[in-house]
Amino acid sequence: MNSRRTLLMALAVVALASCEPAAAPGPLAGSAIGGPFALVDQNGRAFTDRDLAGKYALVYFGYTYCPDVCPLDVQAISQGLSALEKTAPARAAKVVPVFVTVDPERDRPAELKAFTANFHPRLVALSGTRAQVDAAMKAYRIYARRAGPAGAKDYLMDHMAITYLMGPDGKPIAFTGQGATAADITRELETYVR
């Protein structure tokens, strides 16, 4: 009986040792960021927050006509996720990179599809009506407004440049700001994705 108990205890220790430690709560734990949304992806298909259930998401709001910040930030997201795919492919497979436009008037599925082709192959790009995008921006606490003269065809968007890491339950975990590097993204994923 004693040897059986010792064997069971040894198996329990081995099982516990093989488990990854739980990630500490991130800096955004408990904050009211995120929530339901209903948008359209770069292929013209409906995409909602429910499509991310059970997955981690790197969520970034920007626009495809952005001349500098947005493509650099999305490149960092893509490269950071790719680096994790090389070292921890099973963990990286749980992460969905998501780009949500703040400029739905110009960023329709065709523009989003051309934009995503330049980045990570699993990047999901989302748009919708102005009301749908505004609702998603409100849920994620994102500020954006059109800059320049009213009625101009060429304009910039003034907007927050932040990448949220959302958990499989849709709750916020952490964030990186504008100028975050691929290494910053990888480090965030290594810290929180289990």
VMD Tcl script that draws the C-alpha trace (Angstrom):
set ca {
  {0.00 0.00 0.00}
  {2.82 2.39 0.85}
  {4.60 1.79 -2.48}
  {1.35 2.45 -4.38}
  {0.89 5.73 -2.54}
  {4.50 6.71 -3.32}
  {3.96 5.88 -6.98}
  {0.78 7.99 -7.14}
  {2.54 10.91 -5.46}
  {5.45 10.62 -7.90}
  {3.04 10.61 -10.88}
  {1.30 13.69 -9.48}
  {4.62 15.52 -9.15}
  {5.56 14.64 -12.73}
  {2.15 15.78 -13.99}
  {2.44 19.09 -12.16}
  {5.99 19.65 -13.37}
  {4.93 19.20 -16.98}
  {2.23 21.88 -16.72}
  {3.10 25.41 -17.73}
  {2.78 27.85 -14.89}
  {-0.27 30.07 -15.01}
  {0.36 33.57 -16.25}
  {0.04 36.35 -13.73}
  {-2.91 38.67 -14.35}
  {-1.99 41.32 -16.91}
  {-2.07 45.05 -16.30}
  {-5.50 45.38 -17.93}
  {-7.15 42.62 -15.87}
  {-10.54 43.78 -14.70}
  {-10.72 46.81 -17.00}
  {-13.76 47.51 -19.16}
  {-12.07 47.15 -22.55}
  {-13.54 45.00 -25.29}
  {-16.98 43.62 -25.84}
  {-19.39 42.55 -28.52}
  {-18.90 43.72 -32.10}
  {-20.27 42.77 -35.51}
  {-18.07 43.61 -38.49}
  {-17.02 42.22 -41.89}
  {-13.62 40.67 -42.67}
  {-11.34 41.21 -45.67}
  {-13.17 38.43 -47.52}
  {-16.58 40.07 -47.07}
  {-17.70 37.57 -44.42}
  {-19.44 38.53 -41.20}
  {-17.07 38.45 -38.24}
  {-18.05 39.00 -34.61}
  {-16.41 38.82 -31.20}
  {-17.76 35.26 -30.97}
  {-15.34 34.24 -33.75}
  {-12.52 34.94 -31.28}
  {-14.00 32.92 -28.40}
  {-11.43 30.53 -26.96}
  {-8.53 32.32 -28.67}
  {-6.13 35.06 -27.70}
  {-6.35 38.13 -29.93}
  {-3.90 40.92 -30.69}
  {-6.31 43.74 -31.55}
  {-5.12 46.90 -33.30}
  {-7.22 49.79 -34.62}
  {-5.83 51.72 -37.60}
  {-6.44 52.38 -41.29}
  {-4.95 51.13 -44.53}
  {-4.24 54.59 -45.98}
  {-2.03 55.44 -42.98}
  {1.35 56.57 -44.31}
  {3.50 55.40 -41.40}
  {2.34 54.36 -37.92}
  {-0.26 51.72 -38.78}
  {1.84 49.65 -41.19}
  {4.81 49.76 -38.83}
  {2.70 48.66 -35.85}
  {1.00 45.86 -37.83}
  {4.42 44.76 -39.07}
  {5.62 44.54 -35.44}
  {2.53 42.51 -34.52}
  {3.13 40.15 -37.46}
  {6.84 39.72 -36.77}
  {6.28 39.30 -33.03}
  {3.72 36.54 -33.61}
  {5.98 34.90 -36.23}
  {8.83 34.81 -33.71}
  {6.59 33.00 -31.20}
  {5.56 30.55 -33.94}
  {9.21 29.52 -34.25}
  {9.79 28.95 -30.52}
  {6.34 27.89 -29.28}
  {4.14 26.97 -32.25}
  {1.33 25.44 -30.16}
  {0.99 28.61 -28.10}
  {1.25 30.87 -31.15}
  {-1.54 28.92 -32.87}
  {-3.88 30.17 -30.11}
  {-3.33 33.82 -31.16}
  {-5.31 35.69 -33.81}
  {-3.92 39.02 -35.04}
  {-6.80 41.43 -35.70}
  {-6.76 44.80 -37.50}
  {-9.90 46.95 -37.18}
  {-10.20 49.98 -39.41}
  {-11.11 53.39 -38.01}
  {-11.81 54.54 -41.60}
  {-14.63 52.35 -42.95}
  {-15.50 54.91 -45.61}
  {-12.31 53.98 -47.51}
  {-11.38 50.61 -45.95}
  {-13.75 48.16 -47.55}
  {-12.99 44.44 -47.91}
  {-10.95 44.87 -51.11}
  {-8.67 47.46 -49.49}
  {-8.36 45.34 -46.35}
  {-7.47 42.26 -48.40}
  {-4.67 44.14 -50.22}
  {-3.41 45.48 -46.87}
  {-3.38 42.11 -45.07}
  {-1.44 40.49 -47.93}
  {1.60 42.43 -46.72}
  {1.57 41.02 -43.20}
  {0.98 37.84 -41.20}
  {-0.96 35.19 -43.16}
  {-3.50 34.81 -40.33}
  {-4.15 38.55 -39.96}
  {-7.89 39.26 -39.87}
  {-8.85 42.76 -41.04}
  {-12.27 44.12 -40.16}
  {-14.54 46.93 -41.34}
  {-18.24 47.64 -41.46}
  {-20.62 50.55 -41.47}
  {-19.59 53.72 -39.68}
  {-22.00 52.81 -36.85}
  {-20.55 49.28 -36.51}
  {-16.97 50.55 -36.43}
  {-17.89 53.29 -33.96}
  {-19.47 50.68 -31.69}
  {-16.31 48.54 -31.80}
  {-14.14 51.62 -31.11}
  {-16.34 52.52 -28.15}
  {-16.10 48.98 -26.75}
  {-12.30 49.05 -27.02}
  {-12.00 52.65 -25.78}
  {-10.39 53.83 -29.03}
  {-10.31 57.47 -30.05}
  {-10.25 58.32 -33.77}
  {-11.36 61.23 -35.91}
  {-10.89 62.41 -39.45}
  {-8.29 65.16 -39.80}
  {-8.24 67.82 -42.50}
  {-10.84 69.78 -44.40}
  {-14.37 68.41 -44.64}
  {-15.12 66.78 -47.96}
  {-11.48 66.18 -48.90}
  {-10.84 62.84 -50.61}
  {-7.30 62.56 -49.28}
  {-7.17 62.81 -45.52}
  {-5.49 61.38 -42.47}
  {-7.08 59.83 -39.42}
  {-6.03 60.99 -35.97}
  {-6.29 57.90 -33.78}
  {-4.89 55.95 -30.87}
  {-2.19 53.45 -31.82}
  {-2.39 50.68 -29.26}
  {-2.33 46.90 -29.49}
  {-4.48 45.02 -27.00}
  {-3.86 41.42 -26.02}
  {-7.27 39.94 -25.30}
  {-7.74 36.60 -23.57}
  {-9.72 33.55 -24.73}
  {-12.61 34.83 -22.61}
  {-12.64 38.15 -24.49}
  {-11.24 40.04 -21.51}
  {-8.27 42.40 -21.79}
  {-4.90 41.20 -20.52}
  {-2.22 43.67 -21.60}
  {-1.31 46.26 -24.21}
  {1.59 47.77 -26.10}
  {1.66 51.31 -27.38}
  {2.73 52.97 -30.59}
  {6.26 52.10 -31.54}
  {6.24 48.69 -29.84}
  {8.77 46.40 -31.48}
  {8.34 42.83 -32.64}
  {10.37 41.80 -29.59}
  {7.89 43.67 -27.34}
  {5.00 41.78 -28.92}
  {6.77 38.42 -28.60}
  {7.62 39.11 -24.96}
  {3.96 39.98 -24.23}
  {2.78 36.79 -25.90}
  {5.36 34.67 -24.08}
  {4.25 36.17 -20.79}
  {0.50 35.73 -21.12}
  {-0.42 33.13 -23.75}
  {-0.82 29.67 -22.22}
}
mol new
graphics top color blue
foreach p $ca { graphics top sphere $p radius 0.5 }
foreach p [lrange $ca 0 end-1] q [lrange $ca 1 end] { graphics top cylinder $p $q radius 0.2 }
display resetview
